Amino acid sequence: MIEIDDRDAPLQLFGAKLRLLRKEKGLSQEKLAELCSLDRTYIGGVERGERNIGLINILRISTALGISPKELFDE
């Protein structure tokens, strides 16, 4: 389980989960960004919990990872 103690914890937890799933799939941030039609710096910002990601981008990322959007929120 990933533990974060911060007021931005939901963003950081989501980002940590995204990083974990991306690495499990053997993808770099650059490759995932390419598959999602997003910028690599955007993916990095999401993974660091710096961005409040929107629904459309959650769907793009889950599709690129070959998972359901729900899996990005599972602990």
Contact map, one row per residue, 1 for C-alpha under 8 A:
111000000000000000000000000000000000000000000000000000000000000000000000001
111100000000100100000000000000000000000000000000000000000000000000000000001
111110000000100000000000000000000000000000000000000000000000000000000000000
011111001001100000000000000000000000000000000000000000000000000000000000000
001111101000000000000000000000000000000000000000000000000000000000000000000
000111111000000000000000000000000000000000000000000000000000000000000000000
000011111000000000000000000000000000000000000000000000000000000000000000000
000001111111000000000000000000000000000000000000100000000000000000000000000
000111111111100000000000000000000000000000000000100000000000000000000000000
000000011111110000000000000000000000000000000000000000000000000000000000000
000000011111111000000000000000000000000000000100111100000000000000000000000
000100011111111100000000000000000000000000000011110000000000000000000000000
011100001111111110000000000000000000000000000000100000000000000000000000000
000000000111111111000000000000000000000000000110100000000000000000000001100
000000000011111111100000000000000000000000000111100000000000000000000000000
010000000001111111110000000000000000000000000011100000000000000000000000000
000000000000111111111000000000000000000000000010000000000000000000000001101
000000000000011111111100000000000000000000000010000000000000000000000001000
000000000000001111111110000000000000000000000010000000000000000000000000000
000000000000000111111111000000000000000000000000000000000000000000000000000
000000000000000011111111100000000000000000000000000000000000000010000000000
000000000000000001111111111110010000000000000000000000000000000010000000000
000000000000000000111111111100000000000000000000000000000000000000000000000
000000000000000000011111111000000000000000000000000000000000000000000000000
000000000000000000001111111000000000000000000000000000000000000010000000000
000000000000000000000111111100000000000000000000000000000000000000000000000
000000000000000000000111111111110000000000000000000000000000000000000000000
000000000000000000000110011111110000000000000000000000000000000000000000000
000000000000000000000100001111111000000100110000000000000000000000000000000
000000000000000000000000001111111100001100000000000000000000000000000000000
000000000000000000000000001111111110000000000000000000000000000000000000000
000000000000000000000100001111111111000100100000000000000000100110000000000
000000000000000000000000000011111111111101100000000000000000000000000000000
000000000000000000000000000001111111111100000000000000000000000000000000000
000000000000000000000000000000111111110000000000000000000000000100000000000
000000000000000000000000000000011111110000000000000000001001101100000000000
000000000000000000000000000000001111111000000000000000000000000000000000000
000000000000000000000000000000001111111101100000000000000000000000000000000
000000000000000000000000000001001100111111100000000000000000000000000000000
000000000000000000000000000011011100011111110000000000000000000000000000000
000000000000000000000000000000000000001111111000000000000000000000000000000
000000000000000000000000000000001000011111111100001000000000000000000000000
000000000000000000000000000010011000011111111110000000000000000000000000000
000000000000000000000000000010000000000111111111000000000000000000000000000
000000000000000000000000000000000000000011111111111000000000000000000000000
000000000010011000000000000000000000000001111111111110000000000000000000000
000000000001011111100000000000000000000000111111110000000000000000000000000
000000000001001100000000000000000000000000011111111000000000000000000000000
000000011011111100000000000000000000000000001111111100000000000000000000000
000000000011000000000000000000000000000000001111111100000000000000000000000
000000000010000000000000000000000000000001001101111110000000000000000000000
000000000010000000000000000000000000000000000100111111000000000000000000000
000000000000000000000000000000000000000000000100001111101100000000000000000
000000000000000000000000000000000000000000000000000111111100000000000000000
000000000000000000000000000000000000000000000000000011111110000000000000000
000000000000000000000000000000000000000000000000000001111111000000000000000
000000000000000000000000000000000001000000000000000011111111100000000000000
000000000000000000000000000000000000000000000000000011111111110000001000000
000000000000000000000000000000000000000000000000000000111111111000001000000
000000000000000000000000000000000001000000000000000000011111111100000000000
000000000000000000000000000000010001000000000000000000001111111110000000000
000000000000000000000000000000000000000000000000000000000111111111111001000
000000000000000000000000000000000001000000000000000000000011111111111000000
000000000000000000000000000000010011000000000000000000000001111111100000000
000000000000000000001100100000010000000000000000000000000000111111100000000
000000000000000000000000000000000000000000000000000000000000011111110000000
000000000000000000000000000000000000000000000000000000000000011111111010000
000000000000000000000000000000000000000000000000000000000000011001111111000
000000000000000000000000000000000000000000000000000000000110011000111111100
000000000000000000000000000000000000000000000000000000000000000000011111110
000000000000000000000000000000000000000000000000000000000000000000111111110
000000000000010011000000000000000000000000000000000000000000010000011111110
000000000000010010000000000000000000000000000000000000000000000000001111111
000000000000000000000000000000000000000000000000000000000000000000000111111
110000000000000010000000000000000000000000000000000000000000000000000000111
